[in-house]
Amino acid sequence: REVNVLAGMIVKDIRDGIHAGENIDGSSFARLKASTVKQKKKKGYSRPSSPLIATGQMKEVYVKPRATKGNEVAQIQVPRGRDGMNRIVVGQIHNIGDGVPKREWFGIGSRGKKKLDRAAKKLLHEKLRLKK
């Protein structure tokens, strides 16, 4: 349960960061080029000047597999795009800045680490209290 709670917090932090237009460290994403905004407007995207929001698929991260008693590991996944494009590859390109401005959106930044640290301590404290 505890691993899944923490994994869910990471997913929420990633989604919140994309929605706010922030890297995992809390700084703003690099702005899109004017040509990119123009292209997104032509395609009819609702937020054409917002990075990583064009289709909304990048923020559809999820936890799978979820942790169980037998396997206490939860993985955070990026979905395959509806257009067939592998969003994992697109996400990696943005995270490292390979040919596009670097937009580190996937991972645990300073804001997320603080929240996770507090939550982990609270969950551990609850678990230890229940065992007494």
C-alpha positions in Angstrom: 0.0 0.0 0.0 2.7 2.5 1.0 4.7 2.0 -2.2 1.5 2.6 -4.3 0.6 5.7 -2.3 4.1 7.2 -3.0 4.0 6.2 -6.6 0.6 7.9 -6.9 2.1 11.0 -5.4 4.8 11.0 -8.1 2.3 10.6 -10.9 0.3 13.6 -9.4 3.4 15.7 -9.2 4.3 15.0 -12.8 0.8 15.8 -14.0 0.7 19.0 -11.9 4.1 20.1 -13.2 3.0 19.7 -16.8 -0.2 21.5 -16.2 1.6 24.4 -14.5 4.3 24.4 -17.3 7.1 23.6 -14.9 10.2 21.4 -15.0 10.6 19.0 -12.1 12.8 21.5 -10.4 9.9 24.1 -10.4 11.3 26.4 -13.1 9.2 27.2 -16.2 9.4 25.2 -19.3 11.4 26.8 -22.2 9.0 28.6 -24.4 7.9 27.1 -27.7 9.1 28.6 -30.9 6.7 30.8 -32.8 6.6 28.3 -35.7 5.6 25.5 -33.3 2.8 27.6 -31.8 1.6 28.5 -35.3 1.6 24.8 -36.2 -0.4 23.9 -33.0 -2.9 26.6 -33.7 -3.4 25.2 -37.2 -4.1 21.8 -35.7 -6.7 23.3 -33.4 -5.0 22.5 -30.0 -6.7 24.3 -27.1 -3.4 25.5 -25.5 -1.1 25.9 -28.5 1.6 27.9 -26.7 1.9 25.4 -23.8 4.7 22.8 -24.0 3.8 19.1 -23.6 0.0 19.9 -23.6 -0.8 19.6 -27.3 -2.7 16.3 -27.1 -2.7 15.8 -23.3 -1.1 12.4 -23.6 2.1 13.3 -21.8 0.3 13.9 -18.6 -1.5 10.6 -18.8 1.3 8.9 -16.8 0.2 6.0 -14.6 1.4 3.3 -12.2 1.8 -0.2 -13.6 2.6 -2.6 -12.3 1.4 -1.7 -8.9 3.2 -3.0 -5.9 2.0 -6.1 -4.1 3.0 -7.9 -1.0 5.1 -10.3 -3.2 6.6 -7.6 -5.4 7.0 -4.3 -3.6 7.8 -2.3 -6.8 5.6 0.2 -8.6 6.6 1.6 -12.0 5.5 4.9 -13.5 4.7 4.5 -17.1 4.1 6.9 -20.1 1.3 5.7 -22.3 1.7 4.9 -26.0 0.1 7.8 -28.0 -3.2 7.6 -29.7 -1.4 8.5 -32.9 0.8 5.4 -32.5 3.8 7.5 -31.6 5.7 6.1 -28.6 5.3 8.8 -25.9 8.2 7.3 -23.9 10.6 8.3 -26.7 9.0 11.7 -27.0 9.3 12.2 -23.2 12.9 11.2 -23.2 13.7 13.6 -26.0 12.1 16.4 -24.0 13.7 15.3 -20.7 17.3 15.4 -22.2 16.7 18.2 -24.8 17.7 16.1 -27.8 16.9 18.5 -30.7 14.3 20.4 -28.7 14.6 22.7 -25.7 15.2 20.7 -22.5 11.9 20.3 -20.6 12.5 18.0 -17.7 9.0 16.9 -16.9 9.4 13.2 -16.0 11.0 12.4 -12.7 11.1 13.5 -9.1 12.2 17.1 -8.6 12.9 19.1 -5.4 9.2 19.9 -4.9 8.2 16.2 -5.2 11.1 15.0 -3.1 10.0 17.1 -0.1 6.4 15.9 -0.4 7.5 12.2 -0.8 9.9 12.5 2.2 7.1 13.8 4.4 4.6 11.2 3.2 7.1 8.3 3.5 7.9 9.3 7.1 4.2 9.6 7.9 3.4 6.2 6.4 6.4 4.6 8.1 5.4 6.1 11.4 1.8 4.8 11.0 3.1 1.3 10.1 5.4 1.2 13.1 2.6 2.4 15.4 0.3 -0.3 14.1 2.8 -3.1 14.8 3.1 -2.2 18.5 
